Amino acid sequence: MEALNELGYTVNHAPDGEQGLATILSTRPDLVICDVRMPRMGGFEVLEKVAAAGPDFAEIPFVFLTALGDRDSELVGRKLGADDYLTKPIDFEILGAVIENRLRRRHGRLGPESDIHLTDREREVLTWVGRGKTSSEIAIILGIRERTVNFHCDQAMKRLDVINRTQAVAKAIAHRLITG
């Protein structure tokens, strides 16, 4: 979870399957990473219930991250509709690539303005940049380090293929990634 936060993703964590399902249904996340074995409700049942909740939920990318590396478990997960099935111990670079690809594909279905994906934190930082705040001011507002603010700005500029923050804000607004 910490590694995903460092990559700029906002992570909601649930201690068991029932609370995980409740969180998914109440927040409709961009992506779900779920274990197969969890207290109170297993991951396969969570996936079934999310898919049954309607088309808006069925389209959420669902990735299993589990210690169950046997073929039968993976086959069950994929037959239920999992978009990916990764086994522990996880290579966080691979996990990051899987997340990025799943989000890009999901947002790519929404139209041309979604061809570019920014993490929640990158959008948040660019929004404050667009309001004229400096990195140090943004760090105070968001409760993070100035270095982290600069990292997210740099990542956003790379994803947006621009050379400065002003261009990043303008392009993010044009692509409806942030509001002006």
Number of C-alpha atoms within 10 A of each C-alpha: 11 9 12 14 11 13 17 19 17 15 15 12 12 14 10 17 23 18 16 20 18 14 15 20 14 9 9 14 15 18 17 21 18 24 21 22 15 16 12 10 16 16 24 23 16 22 25 15 15 22 18 11 12 10 10 10 19 16 15 21 20 25 24 23 21 20 14 17 13 9 9 10 15 20 13 12 23 17 10 14 18 22 17 17 21 20 15 10 9 12 10 12 10 11 16 14 11 16 22 15 13 20 19 16 15 18 17 15 10 10 8 10 15 17 16 19 23 25 18 15 20 24 22 19 25 30 20 17 19 20 11 12 15 14 19 14 15 23 18 12 12 14 9 12 14 17 12 16 24 18 16 23 24 18 17 26 23 13 13 19 13 16 11 13 16 15 14 23 28 17 18 25 18 13 17 13 22 18 14 12
